[in-house]
Amino acid sequence: MLKFLLVIAVFALATYLTIRVIQRRGLLEQGPQRPAARPSRPAPKGPKPKPRIVAPDDDEDFLRDLDRKRLHPDDPDSPPATT
């Protein structure tokens, strides 16, 4: 069984190397080349602005709810008492 796997591995390696040599020398005909598509509008000048990362704890309602749960752990669904 081990000899069979070794033969398969050697055959796969030989096939891979043969294809790589053919590709590098350009002997293998590649498909028709498409012309490059033109962009519909010109690319903007300068660096691209990075997207702003918003943390989940920037939400005021979320923070208010956390405070309410911390102050009233026994009744988390009730609205906070106003003083």
Accessible surface in RSA format (square Angstrom, percent):
REM  Atomic radii and reference values for relative SASA: ProtOr
REM  Chains: A
REM  Algorithm: Lee & Richards
REM  Probe-radius: 1.40
REM  Slices: 20
REM RES _ NUM      All-atoms   Total-Side   Main-Chain    Non-polar    All polar
REM                ABS   REL    ABS   REL    ABS   REL    ABS   REL    ABS   REL
RES MET A   1   176.36  91.3 130.05  86.1  46.31 110.3 111.38  94.7  64.98  86.1
RES LEU A   2   145.13  80.8 140.72 100.7   4.41  11.1 141.56  99.4   3.57   9.6
RES LYS A   3   170.66  83.3 168.84 103.6   1.82   4.3 114.03 102.6  56.63  60.3
RES PHE A   4   123.72  61.9 117.69  72.9   6.03  15.7 122.08  74.0   1.64   4.7
RES LEU A   5    95.23  53.0  91.03  65.1   4.20  10.5  91.31  64.1   3.92  10.5
RES LEU A   6   114.02  63.5 109.71  78.5   4.31  10.8 113.29  79.6   0.73   2.0
RES VAL A   7    95.82  63.1  92.49  83.7   3.32   8.0  95.01  82.6   0.81   2.2
RES ILE A   8    85.88  48.9  85.73  63.9   0.15   0.4  85.73  61.7   0.15   0.4
RES ALA A   9    56.43  51.9  45.53  70.3  10.90  24.8  52.30  73.7   4.13  10.9
RES VAL A  10    88.81  58.4  87.30  79.0   1.51   3.6  88.24  76.7   0.57   1.6
RES PHE A  11   138.35  69.2 134.40  83.2   3.95  10.3 138.13  83.7   0.23   0.6
RES ALA A  12    56.29  51.8  47.25  72.9   9.04  20.6  52.27  73.6   4.02  10.6
RES LEU A  13   105.03  58.5 100.75  72.1   4.27  10.7 104.28  73.2   0.75   2.0
RES ALA A  14    51.52  47.4  44.93  69.3   6.59  15.0  50.70  71.4   0.82   2.2
RES THR A  15    61.37  43.7  56.33  57.1   5.05  12.0  56.22  75.5   5.16   7.8
RES TYR A  16   129.90  60.6 124.43  70.8   5.47  14.2  95.48  71.8  34.42  42.4
RES LEU A  17    93.02  51.8  92.75  66.4   0.28   0.7  92.97  65.3   0.06   0.2
RES THR A  18    74.81  53.2  69.30  70.3   5.51  13.1  50.51  67.8  24.30  36.7
RES ILE A  19    75.41  42.9  75.41  56.2   0.00   0.0  75.41  54.3   0.00   0.0
RES ARG A  20    89.21  37.5  89.18  45.5   0.03   0.1  17.67  24.1  71.54  43.4
RES VAL A  21    72.79  47.9  71.55  64.8   1.24   3.0  72.72  63.2   0.07   0.2
RES ILE A  22    50.79  28.9  50.72  37.8   0.07   0.2  50.79  36.6   0.00   0.0
RES GLN A  23    85.08  47.6  69.16  50.5  15.92  37.9  18.97  40.4  66.10  50.1
RES ARG A  24   188.41  79.1 150.87  76.9  37.54  89.4  59.09  80.8 129.32  78.4
RES ARG A  25   177.56  74.6 145.19  74.0  32.37  77.1  42.17  57.6 135.39  82.1
RES GLY A  26    57.20  70.5   0.00   N/A  57.20  70.5  29.10  79.9  28.10  62.9
RES LEU A  27   131.24  73.1 100.43  71.8  30.81  77.5 103.36  72.6  27.88  75.0
RES LEU A  28    89.72  50.0  82.21  58.8   7.51  18.9  83.85  58.9   5.87  15.8
RES GLU A  29   163.87  94.1 133.17 100.8  30.69  73.1  56.74 109.7 107.13  87.5
RES GLN A  30   128.31  71.8 108.09  79.0  20.23  48.2  38.81  82.6  89.50  67.9
RES GLY A  31    50.44  62.2   0.00   N/A  50.44  62.2  33.14  90.9  17.30  38.8
RES PRO A  32   137.49 100.2 109.78 100.1  27.71 100.7 121.74 100.5  15.74  97.9
RES GLN A  33   143.83  80.4 115.04  84.1  28.79  68.5  59.45 126.5  84.38  64.0
RES ARG A  34   218.84  91.9 191.62  97.7  27.22  64.8  69.99  95.7 148.85  90.2
RES PRO A  35   124.58  90.8  99.94  91.1  24.65  89.6 111.39  92.0  13.19  82.0
RES ALA A  36    98.35  90.4  65.34 100.8  33.02  75.1  75.58 106.4  22.77  60.3
RES ALA A  37    99.67  91.6  64.93 100.2  34.74  79.0  74.24 104.5  25.43  67.4
RES ARG A  38   219.53  92.2 192.70  98.2  26.83  63.9  72.58  99.2 146.95  89.1
RES PRO A  39   107.20  78.1  80.73  73.6  26.47  96.2  92.60  76.5  14.60  90.7
RES SER A  40   120.52 101.8  73.74  98.4  46.78 107.8  58.59 124.8  61.94  86.8
RES ARG A  41   189.83  79.7 181.61  92.6   8.21  19.6  59.79  81.7 130.04  78.8
RES PRO A  42   121.02  88.2 100.68  91.8  20.34  73.9 108.70  89.7  12.32  76.6
RES ALA A  43    81.45  74.9  62.14  95.9  19.30  43.9  67.41  94.9  14.04  37.2
RES PRO A  44   121.86  88.8  97.45  88.8  24.41  88.7 108.20  89.3  13.66  84.9
RES LYS A  45   196.04  95.6 167.41 102.7  28.63  68.2 114.26 102.8  81.77  87.1
RES GLY A  46    59.85  73.8   0.00   N/A  59.85  73.8  31.06  85.2  28.78  64.5
RES PRO A  47   133.09  97.0 106.55  97.1  26.54  96.5 118.04  97.5  15.05  93.5
RES LYS A  48   185.31  90.4 160.41  98.4  24.90  59.3 108.32  97.5  76.99  82.0
RES PRO A  49   117.51  85.6  95.74  87.3  21.77  79.1 106.76  88.1  10.75  66.8
RES LYS A  50   189.16  92.3 163.19 100.1  25.97  61.8 108.05  97.3  81.11  86.4
RES PRO A  51   120.42  87.8 100.80  91.9  19.63  71.3 112.10  92.6   8.32  51.7
RES ARG A  52   195.48  82.1 163.66  83.4  31.82  75.8  74.33 101.6 121.15  73.4
RES ILE A  53   162.73  92.6 136.52 101.7  26.21  63.2 140.33 101.0  22.40  60.8
RES VAL A  54    94.67  62.3  68.96  62.4  25.72  62.0  69.01  60.0  25.66  69.6
RES ALA A  55    43.60  40.1  37.04  57.2   6.57  14.9  40.24  56.7   3.37   8.9
RES PRO A  56   117.47  85.6  98.71  90.0  18.76  68.2 111.94  92.4   5.53  34.4
RES ASP A  57    75.86  53.1  71.86  71.5   4.00   9.5  19.47  45.8  56.38  56.2
RES ASP A  58    81.47  57.1  59.32  59.0  22.15  52.4  25.43  59.9  56.04  55.9
RES ASP A  59    76.19  53.4  68.01  67.7   8.18  19.3  26.88  63.3  49.31  49.2
RES GLU A  60   115.67  66.4 112.98  85.5   2.69   6.4  48.96  94.7  66.71  54.5
RES ASP A  61    92.31  64.7  87.51  87.1   4.80  11.3  28.53  67.1  63.78  63.6
RES PHE A  62    90.20  45.1  84.49  52.3   5.71  14.9  89.98  54.6   0.22   0.6
RES LEU A  63    68.20  38.0  66.93  47.9   1.27   3.2  66.98  47.0   1.22   3.3
RES ARG A  64   135.32  56.8 129.74  66.1   5.58  13.3  61.52  84.1  73.80  44.7
RES ASP A  65    44.15  30.9  41.22  41.0   2.93   6.9  18.37  43.2  25.78  25.7
RES LEU A  66    84.00  46.8  80.02  57.2   3.98  10.0  80.23  56.3   3.77  10.1
RES ASP A  67    71.32  50.0  71.16  70.8   0.16   0.4  13.66  32.2  57.66  57.5
RES ARG A  68    38.62  16.2  35.80  18.3   2.82   6.7   5.43   7.4  33.19  20.1
RES LYS A  69    94.23  46.0  89.44  54.9   4.79  11.4  40.81  36.7  53.43  56.9
RES ARG A  70   165.23  69.4 141.42  72.1  23.80  56.7  75.51 103.2  89.72  54.4
RES LEU A  71   114.56  63.8  90.74  64.9  23.82  59.9  93.42  65.6  21.14  56.9
RES HIS A  72    65.63  35.9  64.91  45.1   0.72   1.8  38.92  40.1  26.71  31.1
RES PRO A  73   102.45  74.7  79.29  72.3  23.16  84.2  83.13  68.6  19.32 120.1
RES ASP A  74   132.05  92.5  93.93  93.5  38.13  90.2  50.72 119.4  81.33  81.1
RES ASP A  75    69.26  48.5  68.72  68.4   0.54   1.3  21.57  50.8  47.69  47.6
RES PRO A  76    54.06  39.4  53.46  48.7   0.59   2.2  53.46  44.1   0.59   3.7
RES ASP A  77   134.39  94.1 107.46 107.0  26.94  63.7  35.13  82.7  99.27  99.0
RES SER A  78    35.14  29.7  29.52  39.4   5.62  12.9  26.69  56.8   8.46  11.8
RES PRO A  79   113.49  82.7  96.93  88.4  16.56  60.2 102.30  84.5  11.19  69.5
RES PRO A  80    66.75  48.7  55.95  51.0  10.80  39.3  56.00  46.2  10.76  66.8
RES ALA A  81    81.43  74.9  52.76  81.4  28.67  65.2  61.86  87.1  19.58  51.9
RES THR A  82   136.00  96.7 105.67 107.1  30.33  72.3  78.90 106.0  57.10  86.3
RES THR A  83   182.21 129.6 104.49 105.9  77.72 185.2 105.32 141.5  76.89 116.2
END  Absolute sums over single chains surface
CHAIN  1 A     9142.1       7693.7       1448.5       5961.2       3180.9
END  Absolute sums over all chains
TOTAL          9142.1       7693.7       1448.5       5961.2       3180.9
